Amino acid sequence: MSSRQSPKVAVLKGGPSAEREVSLSSGRECAEALRGEGFEVVEIDAGEDLCAKLTAAAPDVVFNALHGRFGEDGCVQGLLEWMRLPYTHSGVLASALAMDKEKTKEVYRAAGLPIVPSKLASRFEVEAGHVMAPPYVVKPYNEGSSVGVYIVREGSNAPRLSDEMPAVVMVEQYAPGRELTCSVMGDKALCVTDILTDGWYDYEAKYATGGSRHVCPAEIPEEIAAACQDYALKAHQVLGCRGVSRTDFRWDESKGLDGLVLLETNTQPGMTPTSLSPEQAQKSGITFGQFCKWMVEDASCDR
């Protein structure tokens, strides 16, 4: 950082991905929190002129509040490395790995972390007939926030996918049970949250007020909570994540520890009023402002 008394932070938000609106909300919240912590903040809506905007702003640190493609998949991280601007969250490789759900599973598998079977398939194959015995889930392999998720139940026909779905999708064995999640902050796993919804934990449930209820810390056996924390930290480490990440799980409580599986790791967890990672940090005595400040102080190049 420079010798300015108050470091200047550029908060990147928006962007062109399917998660633009969520990112705009995350960016606004983080910018306000950082101002409250004494930082000079400029908010930048990331577009094709991002490099020019960053050059004009001349920040000491970049706070990456982007979600989805380009902001979460290693692209903007590569730009920031090229410009030698210290930035928050994970670097190029970890971001690209975690954004590709099938590659993430390969890393999980090699590390001995529990997962359910999955495969990549073309839209044509998925719509022509079952490529896996139901029940299974069809979703983009490189988007987040449960954008474009289809659950195919037993007895159902092959799904008809929307035009927004990519040419190649992930087909994953359906994992029944409770939706659990655990964030990692640096080298420490935070508490576990149990996410309660009336149905699938989709985009609406994640971001709409009242769309889901978070039980934090989760009211689950200590063995399961400890396993989630251990697995989340291990996933963070084997993927090469930095800063804050969040790993999502499904737990079939009828099977005990054997019913716990990892779904994915998010290198850019949401930072909205209904987001999970800030709630978990708060349960550890870390305010939202302190959480954002820690990420700025943790920022660097060569991540």
NUDO-434262 format. One record per residue: residue in one letter; x, y, z of N, C-alpha, C in turn. Coordinates in steps of 0.2 Angstrom, whole numbers, padded with zeros to 4 digits, always signed. Atoms other than C-alpha are relative to their C-alpha. Layout:
N
AXYZXYZXYZ;...
! end
This chain:
303
M+0004-0006+0000+0000+0000+0000+0004+0006+0000;S-0004-0006+0000+0005+0018-0002+0000+0003+0007;S+0000-0003-0006+0009+0030+0012-0005+0005+0002;R+0006-0004-0002-0008+0038+0012-0002-0001+0007;Q+0003+0002-0007-0015+0040+0029-0006-0004+0000;S+0006+0004+0001-0031+0033+0023+0000-0003-0007;P-0001+0003+0006-0028+0020+0010-0007+0000-0004;K+0005+0000+0005-0039+0021-0006-0002-0006-0002;V+0003+0007+0002-0050+0006-0009-0004+0001-0006;A+0005+0000+0005-0058+0003-0026-0004-0006+0001;V+0004+0006+0000-0073-0008-0024-0003-0002-0007;L+0003+0002+0007-0077-0018-0040-0007-0003+0001;K+0007+0003+0000-0096-0022-0042-0003+0000-0006;G+0004+0000+0006-0109-0026-0055+0003-0005-0005;G-0003+0004+0005-0100-0033-0070-0005-0003-0005;P+0005+0003+0005-0108-0043-0085-0003-0007+0002;S+0002+0007-0001-0112-0060-0077-0007+0000+0002;A+0007+0001-0002-0129-0067-0072-0001+0002+0007;E+0000-0002-0007-0125-0062-0054+0001+0008+0001;R-0001-0007+0000-0124-0043-0058-0003+0003+0006;E+0004-0004-0005-0138-0037-0047+0003-0002+0007;V-0003+0002-0006-0131-0047-0032+0007+0003+0001;S-0006-0003-0001-0114-0040-0035-0001+0008+0001;L+0002-0007-0001-0121-0022-0036-0002+0001+0008;S+0002-0001-0007-0129-0025-0019+0006-0001+0005;S-0006+0001-0004-0113-0033-0011+0005+0006+0000;G-0005-0005+0001-0102-0019-0018-0002+0006+0004;R+0002-0006-0004-0113-0005-0010+0001-0001+0007;E-0001+0002-0008-0113-0014+0007+0007+0000+0002;C-0007+0001-0002-0095-0017+0007+0003+0007+0000;A-0002-0007+0001-0091+0001+0001-0002+0004+0006;E+0003-0004-0006-0102+0009+0015+0004-0003+0006;A-0003+0003-0006-0094-0003+0028+0007+0003+0000;L-0007-0002+0001-0076+0002+0022+0001+0007+0002;R+0000-0007-0002-0080+0020+0023-0001+0001+0008;G+0001+0000-0007-0086+0017+0041+0006-0002+0004;E-0006+0002-0004-0069+0010+0045+0006+0005-0002;G-0005-0005+0001-0060+0025+0039+0004+0000-0007;F-0003+0001+0006-0055+0020+0021-0003+0005-0005;E+0002-0004+0006-0056+0032+0006-0003-0005-0005;V+0003+0005+0004-0068+0022-0006-0002+0003-0007;V+0003-0002+0006-0072+0023-0024-0003-0006-0003;E+0004+0006+0003-0085+0011-0032+0000+0000-0007;I-0001+0001+0007-0082+0005-0049-0005-0006-0003;D+0004+0005+0003-0095-0004-0060+0004-0003-0005;A-0005+0003+0004-0084-0017-0069-0003-0001-0007;G+0002+0001+0007-0086-0016-0088+0006-0001-0004;E-0005+0000+0005-0075-0016-0104+0006+0005+0002;D-0004-0005-0001-0067+0000-0098+0003+0000+0007;L-0002+0001-0007-0062-0007-0081+0008+0002+0001;C-0007-0002-0001-0043-0005-0084+0001+0007+0000;A-0001-0007+0000-0045+0013-0088-0003+0003+0006;K+0003-0002-0006-0056+0016-0073+0004-0001+0006;L-0004+0001-0005-0044+0008-0062+0006+0005+0000;T-0005-0004+0001-0030+0018-0069-0001+0007+0002;A+0002-0006-0002-0039+0034-0066-0001+0001+0007;A+0001-0001-0007-0044+0030-0049+0006-0001+0004;A-0007+0001-0003-0026+0024-0044-0001-0002+0008;P+0001+0003-0007-0032+0014-0028+0007-0003+0002;D-0005+0003-0003-0020+0007-0016-0002-0008+0001;V+0003+0007-0001-0031-0009-0014-0006-0001-0004;V+0007+0002+0004-0045-0017-0025-0004-0005+0004;F+0004+0005-0004-0059-0025-0015-0005-0003-0006;N+0004+0004+0005-0067-0038-0027-0007-0002+0003;A+0007+0002-0002-0086-0038-0024-0004-0003-0006;L+0003+0003+0006-0089-0046-0041-0002-0007+0001;H+0003+0007+0000-0099-0062-0043-0001-0003-0007;G+0001+0003+0006-0100-0075-0057+0006+0001-0005;R-0005+0000+0005-0090-0075-0073+0003+0006-0001;F-0005-0006+0001-0076-0063-0077+0002+0003+0007;G-0002-0003-0007-0076-0057-0058+0002-0005+0005;E-0001+0005-0005-0075-0074-0050+0004-0006-0003;D-0003+0005+0004-0066-0085-0063+0007+0000-0001;G-0007-0001+0001-0049-0078-0063+0002+0005-0005;C-0001-0006+0005-0052-0065-0077+0003+0006+0003;V-0002-0006-0003-0052-0050-0066+0006+0000+0004;Q-0006+0001-0004-0039-0057-0055+0007+0000-0004;G-0006+0000+0005-0027-0059-0070+0001+0008-0002;L-0001-0008+0001-0030-0040-0074+0003+0003+0005;L-0003-0003-0006-0026-0035-0057+0007-0002+0001;E-0007+0002+0000-0010-0045-0057+0004+0004-0005;W-0004-0004+0005-0005-0037-0073+0001+0007+0002;M-0001-0007-0002-0008-0020-0066+0003+0001+0007;R-0003+0000-0006+0000-0025-0050-0003+0004+0006;L+0004-0003-0005-0014-0019-0039-0002-0005+0005;P+0002+0005-0005-0016-0028-0023-0008-0001+0001;Y+0007+0002+0000-0033-0037-0022-0002-0005+0005;T+0003+0005-0005-0045-0047-0010-0002-0006-0003;H+0002+0007+0002-0050-0065-0011+0005-0004-0003;S-0004+0004+0003-0043-0078-0021+0004+0002-0006;G-0004-0002+0006-0030-0077-0035-0003-0004-0006;V+0002+0003+0006-0031-0083-0053-0001-0007+0000;L+0001+0007+0001-0029-0101-0052-0005-0003+0005;A+0006+0002-0005-0040-0104-0036-0007+0002-0003;S+0006-0003+0003-0053-0093-0044-0003-0004-0006;A+0002+0003+0006-0053-0102-0060-0002-0008+0002;L+0001+0006-0002-0053-0119-0052-0007-0001+0004;A+0006+0001-0004-0067-0116-0040-0006+0002-0004;M+0006-0002+0004-0078-0108-0053-0002-0006-0005;D+0001+0006+0004-0077-0124-0063-0002-0006+0004;K+0003+0005-0005-0088-0136-0053+0003-0007-0001;E-0003+0007+0001-0081-0152-0061+0007+0000+0001;K-0007+0000-0002-0063-0147-0059+0001+0001+0007;T+0000-0001-0007-0067-0142-0041-0001-0007+0003;K+0002+0007-0002-0074-0160-0039+0006-0004-0001;E-0006+0004+0001-0058-0167-0046+0005+0001+0005;V-0004-0002-0006-0048-0158-0033-0002-0003+0007;Y+0003+0003-0006-0060-0163-0019+0002-0007+0000;R-0001+0007+0001-0058-0181-0025+0007-0002+0002;A-0008+0002-0001-0039-0181-0025+0002+0001+0007;A-0002-0001-0007-0039-0174-0007-0004-0004+0005;G+0004+0004-0004-0051-0187-0001-0006+0003+0003;L+0006-0004-0003-0066-0175+0002-0006-0004-0003;P+0006+0004+0002-0083-0183+0001-0005+0004-0005;I+0004-0003+0005-0093-0179-0015-0005-0005-0003;V+0005+0004+0003-0108-0186-0025+0003-0001-0008;P-0002+0001+0007-0105-0193-0043-0003+0006-0004;S+0003-0005+0004-0107-0180-0057+0004-0001-0007;K-0003+0000+0007-0103-0178-0076-0002+0006-0004;L+0002-0005+0004-0103-0165-0089-0003-0003-0006;A+0004+0003+0005-0115-0167-0103-0003+0006-0005;S+0002-0005+0004-0121-0157-0118-0008+0001+0001;R+0008-0001-0001-0139-0149-0118-0003-0005-0004;F+0004+0005+0004-0144-0161-0132+0000-0006+0004;E+0000+0006-0003-0139-0176-0122-0005+0000+0006;V+0004-0001-0006-0148-0169-0106-0007+0000-0002;E+0007-0001+0002-0164-0165-0115-0003-0006-0004;A+0002+0006+0004-0164-0181-0126-0002-0006+0005;G+0002+0006-0004-0165-0193-0111+0005+0000+0006;H-0004-0001-0007-0158-0196-0093+0007-0003-0001;V-0007+0002+0000-0139-0196-0093+0002-0003+0006;M-0001+0003-0007-0140-0202-0075-0006-0002+0003;A+0007+0002-0003-0153-0211-0065-0002+0005+0005;P+0003-0005-0004-0165-0199-0057+0000-0003+0008;P+0000-0008+0001-0165-0190-0045+0007+0003-0001;Y-0007-0003+0001-0151-0179-0051-0002+0008-0001;V+0001-0007+0001-0148-0160-0053+0004+0002-0006;V-0004-0003+0006-0143-0151-0069+0001+0008+0001;K-0002-0007-0002-0134-0134-0067+0006+0002-0005;P-0006-0003+0003-0121-0123-0076+0006-0002+0004;Y-0006+0002-0003-0104-0129-0072+0005+0006+0002;N-0004-0006-0001-0097-0111-0071-0004+0006+0002;E+0004-0006-0003-0110-0100-0063-0001-0002+0007;G+0002+0001-0007-0115-0097-0045-0007+0002+0002;S+0006-0002-0003-0129-0092-0034-0006-0004-0002;S+0006+0005+0002-0140-0107-0040-0004+0003-0006;V+0003-0003+0006-0143-0098-0057-0001-0006-0004;G+0001+0006+0004-0151-0111-0068+0001-0007+0002;V-0001+0007-0003-0153-0126-0057-0007-0004-0001;Y+0006+0004+0001-0165-0140-0062+0001-0006+0004;I+0001+0007-0004-0170-0155-0050-0004-0004-0004;V+0004+0005+0004-0175-0170-0060-0002-0006+0005;R+0003+0005-0004-0186-0181-0049+0000-0007-0003;E+0002+0007+0003-0189-0200-0050-0006+0000-0003;G+0006+0000+0004-0202-0203-0063-0001+0006-0004;S+0000-0005+0005-0199-0187-0072+0003-0001-0006;N-0003+0000+0007-0195-0184-0090+0006+0004+0000;A-0006-0004+0001-0179-0177-0096-0002+0007+0000;P+0001-0007-0001-0178-0159-0092+0000+0004-0007;R-0001-0005+0005-0181-0145-0105+0003+0006+0003;L-0004-0005-0003-0168-0132-0102-0001+0007-0003;S+0002-0007+0003-0170-0113-0104+0006+0002-0005;D-0004-0002+0005-0161-0104-0118+0007+0003+0004;E-0006-0003-0003-0149-0096-0105+0005-0005+0003;M-0005+0005-0002-0141-0112-0100+0005-0001-0005;P-0006+0000+0005-0124-0115-0108-0001-0007-0004;A+0001+0005+0004-0121-0128-0121+0002-0007+0003;V-0002+0006-0005-0112-0140-0108-0002+0002+0007;V+0002-0001-0007-0119-0142-0091+0002-0006+0004;M-0001+0005-0005-0116-0152-0075-0006-0004+0002;V+0006+0005-0002-0127-0167-0071+0003-0003+0006;E-0002+0003-0006-0125-0172-0053-0005-0004+0004;Q+0005+0004-0004-0133-0185-0042-0003+0004+0005;Y+0004-0004-0005-0146-0177-0031+0003-0002+0007;A-0002+0001-0007-0139-0176-0013-0006+0002+0005;P+0006-0002-0004-0154-0176-0001+0003+0002+0007;G-0002-0002-0007-0154-0168+0017+0000+0007+0001;R+0000-0007-0002-0150-0152+0025+0005+0004-0004;E-0005-0005+0003-0141-0137+0017+0004+0003+0005;L-0004-0003-0004-0126-0133+0027+0006+0004-0003;T-0005-0004+0003-0112-0120+0024+0005+0002+0005;C-0005-0002-0005-0096-0115+0032+0005+0005-0004;S-0004-0005+0003-0085-0100+0028+0007-0001+0003;V-0007+0000-0002-0066-0099+0030+0003+0007-0001;M-0003-0007-0001-0057-0083+0035+0008-0001+0001;G-0007+0002+0000-0038-0085+0031+0001-0007+0002;D-0002+0007-0001-0033-0100+0040-0005-0003+0006;K+0004+0002-0005-0048-0102+0051-0007-0001-0002;A+0007+0001+0002-0065-0110+0048-0005+0003+0005;L+0005-0003-0004-0080-0100+0055-0005-0005+0002;C+0005+0005-0002-0096-0108+0062-0004-0002-0006;V+0004+0003+0005-0108-0118+0052-0007+0003+0000;T+0007-0002+0000-0125-0112+0046-0004-0005-0003;D+0005+0005+0003-0140-0123+0043-0005+0005-0004;I+0005-0004+0004-0151-0115+0029-0006-0003-0001;L+0006+0003+0000-0169-0118+0030-0005+0004-0005;T+0005-0003+0005-0181-0115+0015-0006-0004-0001;D+0006+0004+0002-0198-0121+0009+0001-0005-0005;G-0002+0005+0006-0190-0129-0006+0007+0000-0001;W-0007+0000+0002-0174-0128-0016+0003+0006+0002;Y-0003-0006-0002-0161-0116-0010+0003+0004-0007;D-0001-0003+0007-0162-0106-0027+0002+0007+0001;Y-0002-0007+0000-0157-0088-0032-0005+0004+0004;E+0005-0004-0003-0173-0081-0025+0000-0001+0008;A-0001+0001-0007-0171-0090-0008+0006+0003+0003;K-0006-0003-0002-0153-0084-0007+0000+0007+0001;Y-0001-0007+0000-0156-0066-0010-0006+0004+0002;A+0006-0004-0002-0174-0061-0007-0001+0000+0008;T+0002+0000-0007-0179-0055+0010-0005-0005+0002;G+0005+0005-0002-0187-0069+0019+0000-0006-0004;G+0000+0005+0004-0182-0081+0006+0003-0007+0003;S-0002+0005-0004-0173-0092+0018+0001+0002+0007;R-0002-0001-0007-0169-0094+0037+0006-0003+0001;H-0006+0003-0002-0152-0096+0043+0001-0001+0008;V-0001+0002-0007-0149-0105+0059+0008+0000+0001;C-0007-0001+0000-0131-0099+0064+0002+0001+0007;P-0003+0006+0003-0123-0108+0072-0005-0006+0000;A+0005+0006+0001-0132-0124+0066-0001-0004+0006;E+0002+0005-0006-0141-0135+0078+0001-0007-0003;I-0002+0007+0002-0132-0151+0073+0005-0003+0004;P-0005+0003-0004-0121-0164+0081+0007+0003+0000;E-0007-0003+0000-0104-0158+0086+0005-0003-0005;E-0004+0003+0005-0096-0171+0075-0001+0002-0007;I+0001-0003+0006-0105-0164+0060+0003+0007-0001;A-0002-0007+0000-0101-0146+0064+0008+0000-0001;A-0007+0000+0001-0083-0151+0066+0003-0002-0007;A-0002+0003+0007-0082-0161+0050-0001+0006-0005;C+0001-0006+0005-0090-0146+0040+0006+0005+0001;Q-0006-0004+0000-0076-0135+0047+0006-0002-0002;D-0007+0003+0002-0062-0147+0044+0000+0000-0008;Y+0000+0000+0007-0068-0150+0026+0000+0007-0003;A+0000-0006+0003-0071-0132+0022+0007+0003+0000;L-0006-0003+0000-0054-0127+0028+0005-0004-0005;K-0004+0004+0005-0046-0142+0018-0002+0002-0007;A+0002-0002+0006-0056-0137+0003+0003+0007-0002;H-0003-0006+0000-0050-0119+0005+0008-0001-0002;Q-0007+0001+0001-0032-0125+0006+0002-0004-0007;V-0002+0004+0006-0032-0138-0008-0001+0003-0007;L+0002-0004+0006-0040-0126-0020+0005+0006-0001;G-0005-0006+0000-0027-0113-0016-0004+0007+0002;C+0004-0007-0001-0040-0100-0010+0004+0004+0005;R-0003-0005-0004-0035-0084-0001-0006+0004+0003;G+0005-0005-0003-0045-0072+0010-0005-0004+0003;V+0007+0003-0003-0063-0078+0013-0002-0004-0006;S+0004+0005+0004-0071-0093+0005-0006-0003+0004;R+0006+0004-0003-0087-0103+0008-0001-0006-0003;T+0001+0007+0003-0090-0121+0006-0007-0002+0002;D+0007+0002-0001-0108-0128+0004+0000-0008+0000;F+0001+0007-0001-0113-0145+0010-0007-0003-0001;R+0007+0003-0001-0128-0157+0010+0001-0006+0005;W-0001+0005-0005-0130-0168+0025-0007-0004+0001;D+0006+0004-0001-0142-0183+0025+0001-0003+0007;E-0001+0002-0007-0144-0185+0044-0001-0007+0002;S+0001+0007-0001-0150-0203+0043+0006-0004-0001;K-0006+0004+0001-0133-0208+0038+0006+0002+0004;G-0005-0003-0004-0123-0198+0051+0006+0003-0004;L-0005-0003+0004-0106-0193+0045+0001-0002-0007;D+0000+0003+0007-0107-0204+0030-0005+0004-0005;G+0004-0003+0004-0121-0193+0024+0002+0008-0002;L-0002-0007+0001-0111-0177+0023+0004+0000-0006;V-0004+0000+0006-0105-0172+0006+0001+0008-0002;L-0001-0007+0003-0097-0156-0002-0003+0001-0006;L+0003-0002+0007-0106-0147-0016+0005+0004-0004;E-0005-0004+0003-0094-0133-0020+0003+0005+0004;T-0003-0005-0004-0083-0119-0014-0001+0007-0004;N+0001-0006+0003-0087-0101-0017+0006+0005+0002;T-0005-0005-0002-0072-0089-0018-0002+0007+0001;Q+0002-0006+0000-0082-0074-0019-0007+0000+0004;P+0007+0000-0004-0096-0076-0005-0003+0006+0000;G+0004-0006+0000-0110-0064-0005+0001+0004+0006;M+0000-0004-0005-0109-0049+0005-0006+0005+0000;T+0006-0004+0000-0127-0043+0005-0003-0001+0007;P+0003+0000-0006-0138-0040+0020-0003-0007+0002;T+0002+0006-0002-0144-0058+0019+0005-0006-0001;S-0006+0004+0002-0127-0066+0015+0002-0004+0007;L-0002+0005-0005-0120-0081+0025+0007+0002+0003;S-0006-0001-0003-0102-0077+0028+0001+0006+0005;P+0000-0005-0005-0104-0060+0036-0004-0002+0007;E+0004+0002-0006-0117-0068+0048+0005-0005+0004;Q-0005+0005-0003-0104-0082+0052+0005+0004+0004;A-0005-0004-0003-0091-0069+0055-0002+0004+0007;Q+0003-0004-0006-0103-0059+0067+0000-0005+0006;K+0000+0005-0005-0105-0075+0077+0007-0001+0003;S-0007+0001-0003-0086-0075+0080+0002+0007+0003;G-0002-0007-0003-0087-0057+0086+0003+0005-0005;I-0003-0004+0005-0082-0049+0070-0006+0004-0004;T+0005-0003+0003-0093-0035+0064+0001+0000-0008;F+0000+0000+0007-0097-0032+0046+0006+0004-0003;G-0006-0005+0002-0085-0017+0045+0007-0003+0001;Q-0006+0003-0001-0071-0027+0053+0001-0005-0005;F-0001+0005+0005-0074-0041+0041+0003+0002-0006;C-0002-0003+0006-0072-0030+0026+0007+0003+0001;K-0007-0003-0001-0057-0021+0034+0005-0006+0000;W-0005+0006+0000-0048-0038+0037+0001-0002-0007;M-0002+0002+0007-0050-0042+0018+0004+0005-0003;V-0004-0005+0003-0043-0026+0013+0007-0001+0003;E-0007+0000-0003-0028-0028+0025+0003-0007-0002;D-0003+0006+0002-0026-0046+0019+0002+0000-0008;A-0001-0001+0008-0025-0040+0000+0007+0000-0002;S-0007+0000+0002-0010-0043-0010+0000-0002-0008;C-0001+0003+0007-0004-0047-0028+0003-0007+0001;D-0003+0007+0000+0003-0065-0032-0004-0004+0005;R+0005+0004-0005-0012-0073-0023-0001-0007-0003;
! end
